[in-house]
Amino acid sequence: SLRTIQRVERYGNASNDTLLGLCSVFEVNTADILACDSDITLEGAQINKNENVSFFSLTIAMFIGVIIGSLITWMIVSVI
């Protein structure tokens, strides 16, 4: 049923009957559908790496913004 498919997509786990039904519909083996622990670990490592890069980029952008804002403020104040 649609609800079962949504539950599998959301939580990532399914009963054996659901797994066999999905394999039958898509005409694949159960080994092709099941994720290995190493696959999950690699995906998690990639997500953590992307988060570190995003945080670093945001920190650099904020630092540059503070410097540019300070320079503009200093230029305006020194003219007055």
Helices and strands as residue ranges (DSSP letters): H 2-11, H 16-26, H 30-33, H 37-79
